[in-house]
């Protein structure tokens, strides 16, 4: 118990990373939880480490809640400004769907400090979202709607000088939810290529999440502003402990799902870092008393937090109940363990595999990683990817070598018969109206001829069958000369040779495929919590709930903010 883990354990793990055939299945990926490697938590560590300074440089919002605010983040090298446009939205126009045309608030993350001319230009475009255009001065474009019942409840409480009921707010977790956060050159914004070398943005999605972090700040400012309008001098501000429990909601649909298939090297790096972190922790021979105490504390706080995981989705509600049961089993196991045996963290993980649901098993991954920042936080520098480096196909490879690589890594592909109706039931396409990804029912709907190449298993299987008609001595280039339709499948196999976690090892066009599993996997890496599916194709989540606000980043021990303080604790 008193042993200290050393730097040697960063590179010499005695427990291997979990096999991709175990990890890269949809059911498990759809059970992932946030970890300390998640992008939100990485962002706040970076902001704290860089001593970033935040301020409100402009607040011109009228008594009905219409106007503009400029929220500034000043770092060691650069300054960014969230330009927020508040709107008095007609309730009949409020919708989380991508086809909406108006929102309660719209935002852009500006690169630098906007001039009046910039504000004027943005005011004519940002509120229009897709119908407008921004420029290379802007990094992201986003919008948000109020959770009307909660927003008005908080406003009315504050207007009378009273605080809202914390339990009631915790059950929802936010006052506003974003319905889209666009970046990477969409609608005229700057391409990621031009900012990826900036220290603050070289990890994935840091710019977009900085925008969301500051949107949360705007949410508090606008509700307190409207409370002052209604209540005058007697109006109160939100108490700190209540304010911390409010994050930013998000509604995410199928638009996010293809990202994981379209970025195999990036997906690999996310999963690889998570699996490496787990392997390092499982390889610790003698946990310190401090890390064991931290583990028990995080578990107790997670049990408390799980009581506030609310969902109306029948399937997820059943999983939450099972998860809560898992946590009780886990608490009993951890409470009775002295962690003095051989590889005790590894023993705990192996116990979880035998005794808990997938939801519970993947929470144990999060729990084991959490107390070991010194071992794992550096991995966040490895989660980006130079995807162009692996894009070019090496056509000189002999087919016998290529076939051997395929058969070693893609045996899962050949276990599915894609001529069976249920295994070839769906197709991925882009909607004509919004160019957003969608899933169609192949045997009931038109449009399969416009299918996107996201049926990775089916396409890889077809390629493998065509390979058998060529001599092992032929080159890959010769094969592709006759079968150029297999280029994307060949590229995936070659990428996988360097990136073992690059493929979702399931049939993505099966009648039983659950797109929300893809969504949850990606959102867990963002750091999302409180997954609330609204169907098998879109989900609501909470971001930055319990996180410090910009003026609180210098507080001690802030890094485990995602786990709320236990009831009754100071």
C-alpha positions in Angstrom: 0.0 0.0 0.0 2.9 2.3 0.6 4.7 1.6 -2.7 5.2 4.4 -5.2 4.7 3.9 -8.9 7.6 5.2 -10.9 8.1 6.6 -14.4 9.3 3.1 -15.5 5.7 2.0 -15.3 4.8 4.5 -18.0 6.6 2.4 -20.6 6.8 -1.1 -19.1 3.4 -2.4 -18.6 2.9 -6.0 -17.5 -0.8 -6.0 -18.4 -1.4 -5.5 -22.1 -3.9 -3.2 -23.7 -7.3 -4.8 -24.3 -7.7 -6.5 -27.6 -9.5 -4.5 -30.3 -11.9 -7.4 -30.9 -13.1 -6.8 -27.3 -13.1 -3.0 -27.3 -14.3 -2.1 -30.8 -17.8 -3.6 -30.6 -20.8 -1.3 -30.7 -22.4 -2.5 -27.5 -19.2 -1.8 -25.5 -18.4 1.5 -27.3 -22.0 2.5 -26.5 -21.2 2.0 -22.8 -18.2 4.3 -22.6 -18.1 6.9 -19.8 -16.0 10.1 -19.7 -12.4 9.8 -18.3 -9.8 12.3 -17.2 -8.5 12.0 -20.7 -11.7 13.5 -22.1 -11.4 16.7 -24.1 -13.4 18.9 -21.8 -11.2 18.0 -18.8 -8.1 18.4 -20.9 -9.3 21.8 -22.0 -9.7 23.1 -18.4 -6.3 21.8 -17.4 -4.8 23.7 -20.3 -6.7 26.9 -19.4 -5.6 26.6 -15.8 -2.0 25.7 -16.7 -1.8 28.7 -19.0 -3.3 31.1 -16.5 -5.9 32.2 -18.9 -7.8 35.4 -18.1 -11.6 35.7 -18.8 -13.7 38.9 -19.0 -17.0 40.2 -20.3 -16.0 43.0 -22.7 -19.4 43.9 -23.9 -23.0 43.3 -22.7 -25.7 45.1 -24.6 -28.8 43.1 -24.0 -32.2 44.8 -23.6 -35.0 44.1 -21.2 -36.6 41.4 -23.4 -33.3 39.6 -23.7 -32.2 40.7 -27.2 -28.7 41.9 -27.9 -25.0 41.1 -28.0 -22.4 40.0 -25.6 -18.6 39.6 -26.0 -16.9 37.2 -23.7 -13.1 37.2 -23.9 -10.5 34.5 -23.1 -6.9 35.8 -23.0 -4.1 33.2 -23.0 -0.3 33.4 -23.0 -0.1 33.9 -26.7 -3.6 34.7 -28.1 -7.0 36.0 -27.3 -10.3 34.6 -28.3 -13.8 36.1 -28.1 -17.2 34.4 -27.9 -19.6 36.8 -29.7 -23.1 35.9 -28.5 -26.3 37.1 -30.0 -29.3 36.8 -27.6 -32.8 36.5 -29.1 -36.4 36.7 -27.8 -37.6 33.6 -29.6 -41.2 32.9 -30.4 -41.9 29.6 -28.5 -43.6 28.2 -31.7 -40.2 28.4 -33.4 -38.2 26.7 -30.8 -36.8 23.3 -32.1 -33.7 21.2 -31.5 -34.0 19.8 -35.0 -31.4 20.8 -37.6 -34.2 22.2 -39.8 -34.8 25.0 -37.3 -34.3 28.6 -38.5 -34.2 30.6 -35.3 -32.8 30.0 -31.8 -32.7 31.6 -28.4 -29.0 32.4 -28.8 -26.3 32.1 -31.5 -22.6 32.3 -31.1 -19.2 32.4 -32.9 -15.8 32.0 -31.5 -13.8 34.9 -32.9 -10.0 34.7 -33.4 -8.8 37.8 -31.5 -10.8 40.9 -30.4 -13.7 41.9 -32.7 -14.0 45.5 -33.9 -17.4 47.2 -34.3 -17.2 46.4 -38.0 -16.8 42.7 -37.1 -19.8 42.8 -34.7 -21.9 44.5 -37.4 -20.9 41.8 -40.0 -21.5 39.0 -37.6 -24.9 40.3 -36.5 -26.1 39.8 -40.0 -24.8 36.3 -40.3 -24.4 34.4 -37.0 -28.1 34.5 -36.1 -28.9 32.9 -39.5 -26.5 30.0 -38.8 -26.4 27.8 -42.0 -28.1 30.5 -44.0 -25.4 33.0 -43.2 -21.6 33.0 -43.7 -18.7 33.7 -41.4 -15.1 34.2 -42.3 -11.6 33.0 -41.5 -11.6 35.4 -38.5 -14.1 33.0 -36.9 -13.3 29.5 -35.6 -16.7 28.1 -34.7 -20.4 28.7 -35.2 -23.0 27.5 -32.8 -26.5 28.0 -31.4 -28.5 27.1 -28.3 -32.1 26.9 -27.0 -33.5 27.4 -23.5 -34.8 24.5 -21.5 -37.8 26.8 -21.1 -39.4 25.4 -17.9 -36.1 25.4 -16.0 -34.9 28.7 -17.5 -38.1 30.5 -16.5 -38.2 28.8 -13.1 -34.6 30.0 -12.3 -35.3 33.5 -13.6 -38.5 33.8 -11.5 -36.8 32.5 -8.4 -33.9 34.9 -8.7 -36.3 37.8 -9.5 -37.8 37.4 -6.0 -34.4 37.2 -4.4 -34.7 33.4 -3.8 -32.5 30.6 -4.9 -34.0 27.8 -7.1 -34.2 24.3 -5.7 -30.9 22.6 -6.4 -32.3 19.1 -6.6 -34.8 20.2 -9.2 -32.0 21.7 -11.3 -29.7 18.8 -10.8 -32.4 16.5 -12.3 -32.1 18.4 -15.6 -28.5 19.7 -15.4 -28.7 22.7 -17.7 -30.7 25.9 -18.6 -29.7 25.9 -22.3 -28.7 23.3 -24.7 -26.7 23.6 -27.9 -28.2 22.1 -31.1 -25.0 22.4 -33.1 -21.4 23.5 -32.8 -19.7 23.8 -36.2 -16.0 24.2 -36.9 -13.3 23.1 -39.3 -14.1 25.5 -42.1 -17.9 24.9 -42.1 -19.9 27.9 -43.4 -16.7 29.9 -44.0 -14.9 29.4 -40.7 -11.2 29.0 -40.6 -9.9 25.5 -41.5 -8.5 23.5 -38.6 -5.3 23.1 -40.7 -4.5 26.8 -39.9 -4.9 26.5 -36.1 -3.9 23.0 -35.3 -0.3 24.0 -34.4 -1.5 26.4 -31.7 -0.7 25.0 -28.3 -4.2 25.5 -27.0 -5.9 23.8 -29.9 -3.5 20.9 -30.9 -5.6 18.4 -29.0 -9.0 17.4 -30.5 -12.0 19.7 -30.4 -10.4 22.2 -28.0 -11.7 25.3 -29.9 -15.3 24.0 -30.1 -15.3 23.1 -26.4 -13.9 26.5 -25.5 -16.9 27.9 -27.2 -19.2 25.6 -25.2 -17.4 26.4 -22.0 -18.0 30.1 -22.6 -21.6 29.5 -23.7 -22.2 28.1 -20.2 -21.0 31.4 -18.8 -23.4 33.3 -21.2 -26.2 31.1 -19.9 -25.7 32.4 -16.3 -25.4 36.0 -17.4 -28.6 36.0 -19.5 -30.8 34.3 -16.8 -29.4 36.7 -14.1 -29.9 39.7 -16.5 -33.6 38.8 -17.1 -34.1 38.2 -13.4 -32.8 41.7 -12.7 -35.2 43.1 -15.3 -38.1 41.4 -13.7 -37.2 41.8 -10.0 -35.2 45.0 -9.9 -33.1 45.6 -6.8 -34.3 42.6 -4.9 -33.1 40.1 -7.6 -30.4 37.7 -6.5 -27.5 36.0 -8.3 -27.2 32.2 -8.5 -25.5 30.7 -5.5 -22.1 29.2 -6.4 -23.0 25.6 -5.4 -26.2 25.8 -7.5 -24.5 27.4 -10.4 -21.8 24.8 -10.5 -24.4 22.1 -11.0 -25.5 23.7 -14.3 -23.8 22.6 -17.5 -24.7 23.0 -21.1 -27.2 20.6 -22.6 -26.7 19.2 -26.1 -28.9 17.5 -28.6 -26.9 15.3 -31.0 -28.2 13.3 -33.8 -26.9 11.2 -36.7 -24.7 14.0 -38.0 -22.0 13.0 -35.6 -22.0 9.3 -36.1 -20.0 8.9 -39.4 -17.1 10.9 -38.0 -15.8 7.8 -36.3 -15.8 5.8 -39.6 -14.4 8.7 -41.6 -11.5 9.3 -39.3 -10.0 5.8 -38.5 -6.5 7.0 -37.5 -8.0 9.6 -35.1 -10.5 7.1 -33.7 -7.5 4.7 -33.1 -5.6 7.4 -31.2 -8.5 8.1 -28.9 -9.1 4.5 -28.1 -5.4 3.6 -28.0 -4.7 6.3 -25.4 -7.6 5.2 -23.2 -6.5 1.6 -23.5 -2.9 2.5 -22.7 -4.0 4.5 -19.7 -6.0 1.4 -18.4 -3.1 -0.9 -19.1 -0.7 1.3 -17.1 -3.0 1.5 -14.1 -3.7 -2.3 -14.2 0.1 -2.8 -14.2 0.7 -1.0 -10.9 2.0 -3.5 -8.4 1.5 -1.5 -5.2 -1.2 1.3 -5.2 -0.6 4.1 -2.8 -2.9 4.8 0.1 -3.7 8.1 -1.6 -4.9 6.6 -4.9 -7.0 4.0 -3.1 -8.7 6.7 -1.1 -9.2 8.7 -4.2 -10.8 5.7 -5.9 -13.2 5.2 -3.1 -14.1 8.8 -3.0 -14.8 9.0 -6.7 -16.9 5.8 -6.5 -19.0 7.3 -3.6 -19.6 10.5 -5.6 -20.5 8.5 -8.7 -23.1 6.5 -6.8 -24.6 9.7 -5.6 -24.5 11.2 -9.1 -26.1 8.1 -10.7 -29.3 8.9 -8.8 -29.6 12.0 -10.9 -29.2 10.2 -14.3 -32.7 10.7 -15.6 -34.0 9.4 -18.9 -37.4 8.7 -20.5 -35.8 6.2 -23.0 -37.0 2.8 -21.9 -33.9 0.9 -22.9 -31.5 3.4 -21.3 -33.7 3.6 -18.2 -33.2 -0.2 -17.7 -29.5 0.2 -18.2 -29.3 3.0 -15.7 -31.1 0.8 -13.1 -28.6 -2.0 -13.9 -25.7 0.5 -13.7 -26.8 1.6 -10.3 -26.9 -2.0 -9.1 -23.4 -2.4 -10.6 -22.2 0.5 -8.5 -23.5 -1.0 -5.3 -21.7 -4.3 -6.1 -18.6 -2.3 -6.9 -18.7 -0.4 -3.7 -19.0 -3.6 -1.7 -16.0 -5.0 -3.6 -13.9 -1.9 -3.2 -14.8 -1.4 0.5 -13.7 -4.9 1.4 -10.4 -4.9 -0.6 -7.2 -3.9 1.1 -5.5 -3.6 -2.4 -2.5 -5.5 -1.1 -2.4 -8.5 -3.4 -0.7 -9.0 -6.7 -1.7 -6.3 -9.3 -4.8 -5.3 -7.3 -6.1 -2.8 -9.9 -5.9 -5.5 -12.5 -7.7 -7.9 -10.2 -10.5 -5.3 -9.8 -10.9 -4.9 -13.5 -11.0 -8.7 -14.1 -13.6 -9.0 -11.3 -15.7 -6.3 -13.1 -15.6 -8.3 -16.4 -17.1 -11.3 -14.6 -19.6 -9.5 -12.4 -20.8 -6.3 -14.0 -22.7 -5.2 -17.1 -20.9 -3.5 -20.0 -22.0 -0.2 -18.6 -20.5 -1.1 -15.2 -17.3 -2.6 -16.7 -16.6 0.6 -18.7 -17.2 2.7 -15.6 -14.5 0.7 -13.9 -12.2 1.7 -16.7 -13.0 5.4 -15.8 -12.7 4.7 -12.1 -9.2 3.1 -12.4 -7.8 5.8 -14.6 -9.2 8.7 -12.5 -6.7 8.7 -9.5 -3.6 8.4 -11.7 -3.1 11.7 -13.5 0.6 11.4 -13.1 0.6 8.2 -15.1 -1.9 9.1 -17.8 -2.4 12.8 -18.4 0.5 13.1 -20.8 -1.4 10.8 -23.2 -3.7 13.6 -24.1 -0.9 15.0 -26.2 -1.2 11.8 -28.4 -4.9 12.0 -29.2 -4.6 14.1 -32.4 -3.7 12.5 -35.7 -2.0 13.5 -38.9 -4.5 11.6 -41.1 -3.0 12.6 -44.4 0.2 10.8 -43.5 -1.7 7.4 -43.8 -4.0 8.3 -46.7 -1.8 7.3 -49.6 -2.2 3.7 -50.6 1.0 1.7 -51.0 0.3 -0.2 -54.2 3.6 -2.0 -54.3 2.5 -4.4 -51.5 2.3 -8.0 -52.8 -1.2 -9.5 -52.5 -0.1 -12.4 -50.4 1.2 -9.9 -47.8 -2.0 -7.8 -48.0 -4.2 -10.9 -47.7 -2.3 -12.1 -44.7 -2.7 -8.7 -43.0 -6.5 -8.7 -43.8 -7.1 -12.2 -42.5 -5.2 -11.5 -39.3 -7.1 -8.2 -38.5 -10.4 -8.6 -40.2 -11.7 -12.0 -39.4 -14.8 -10.4 -37.9 -15.8 -9.1 -41.4 -16.2 -12.6 -42.9 -18.5 -13.8 -40.1 -21.4 -11.8 -41.6 -23.4 -12.9 -44.6 -24.4 -9.6 -46.3 -26.8 -11.3 -48.7 -29.1 -11.9 -45.7 -31.8 -9.2 -45.7 -31.4 -8.2 -42.1 -27.6 -7.8 -42.5 -28.0 -5.5 -45.4 -31.0 -3.6 -44.1 -29.8 0.0 -43.9 -27.8 2.6 -45.9 -26.1 5.8 -44.9 -26.7 8.9 -47.0 -26.8 12.7 -46.7 -30.1 14.6 -46.6 -30.7 16.8 -49.6 -32.0 19.7 -47.5 -29.3 20.0 -44.9 -26.5 17.7 -46.3 -26.7 16.0 -42.9 -25.9 12.2 -42.5 -29.0 10.0 -42.3 -29.7 6.3 -42.1 -32.3 4.8 -44.6 -34.1 1.5 -44.6 -32.8 -0.2 -47.7 -35.8 -2.4 -48.3 -38.5 0.2 -47.6 -37.1 3.5 -48.8 -35.7 5.0 -52.0 -32.2 6.5 -52.2 -29.9 3.5 -51.7 -28.1 4.4 -55.0 -26.7 7.4 -53.1 -25.3 5.4 -50.3 -22.1 6.7 -48.6 -19.2 4.3 -48.2 -19.8 3.7 -44.5 -20.8 0.0 -44.7 -17.3 -0.9 -43.9 -17.8 -4.5 -43.1 -19.8 -5.3 -46.3 -17.3 -3.4 -48.4 -14.3 -5.1 -46.9 -15.9 -8.5 -47.3 -16.6 -7.8 -51.0 -13.0 -6.7 -51.5 -11.6 -9.9 -49.8 -13.7 -12.1 -52.1 -12.4 -10.3 -55.2 -8.8 -10.6 -53.9 -9.1 -14.4 -54.3 -9.4 -14.1 -58.0 -5.8 -12.7 -58.2 -2.5 -14.4 -57.8 -0.7 -13.9 -54.5 2.3 -12.6 -56.5 0.3 -9.7 -58.0 0.7 -6.3 -56.6 -2.0 -4.3 -54.8 -1.7 -1.7 -57.6 -2.6 -4.4 -60.2 -5.7 -5.4 -58.2 -6.9 -1.8 -57.8 -6.3 -1.2 -61.5 -9.1 -3.7 -62.2 -11.1 -2.9 -59.0 -10.9 0.8 -58.3 -14.2 0.5 -56.3 -12.2 -1.1 -53.5 -9.7 1.8 -53.0 -11.4 3.0 -49.8 -11.5 -0.6 -48.4 -7.8 -1.1 -49.2 -6.9 2.2 -47.6 -8.7 1.1 -44.4 -6.8 -2.1 -44.2 -3.5 -0.3 -44.6 -4.4 2.3 -42.0 -5.4 -0.5 -39.6 -1.9 -2.0 -40.0 -0.6 1.0 -38.0 -3.8 1.7 -36.0 -5.3 -1.5 -34.5 -8.3 0.4 -32.9 -9.3 2.1 -36.1 -12.3 -0.1 -37.0 -15.7 -0.5 -35.5 -15.9 -4.3 -35.6 -19.6 -4.6 -36.2 -22.1 -4.5 -39.1 -23.0 -0.8 -39.5 -25.9 -1.5 -41.9 -27.6 -4.3 -39.8 -31.2 -4.0 -38.9 -30.2 -4.2 -35.2 -27.4 -1.6 -35.4 -27.9 1.2 -32.9 -26.5 4.5 -34.1 -26.6 5.9 -30.6 -23.8 3.6 -29.7 -21.5 5.5 -32.1 -22.8 8.8 -30.7 -22.1 7.8 -27.1 -18.6 6.6 -27.9 -17.7 9.9 -29.4 -19.4 12.0 -26.8 -17.7 10.1 -24.0 -14.4 11.3 -25.4 -15.7 14.9 -25.4 -16.5 14.4 -21.7 -20.3 14.3 -21.9 -22.4 12.9 -19.1 -26.1 12.0 -18.4 -26.7 10.3 -21.7 -30.4 10.5 -22.5 -31.4 8.8 -25.8 -34.5 10.2 -27.4 -34.5 7.4 -30.0 -31.9 5.1 -31.4 -30.7 8.0 -33.5 -30.3 11.0 -31.3 -29.4 11.7 -27.7 -29.3 14.5 -25.2 -26.3 15.0 -23.0 -24.8 17.4 -20.5 -21.4 19.1 -20.9 -19.4 20.9 -18.2 -21.9 20.1 -15.5 -20.1 20.7 -12.1 -17.2 22.3 -13.8 -15.6 25.5 -12.4 -16.5 28.8 -14.2 -13.7 30.9 -15.7 -13.1 32.8 -12.5 -12.7 29.5 -10.5 -10.0 27.8 -12.5 -7.3 28.7 -10.0 -9.0 26.7 -7.2 -7.2 23.8 -5.6 -8.1 20.3 -6.6 -10.4 21.3 -9.3 -9.6 18.5 -11.7 -12.2 16.0 -10.6 -15.0 18.5 -11.1 -17.1 16.0 -13.2 -17.9 14.1 -10.0 -20.3 16.2 -7.9 -19.5 16.9 -4.2 -21.2 14.4 -1.9 -24.4 15.6 -0.3 -23.6 17.1 3.1 -19.9 17.6 2.3 -18.2 20.9 2.5 
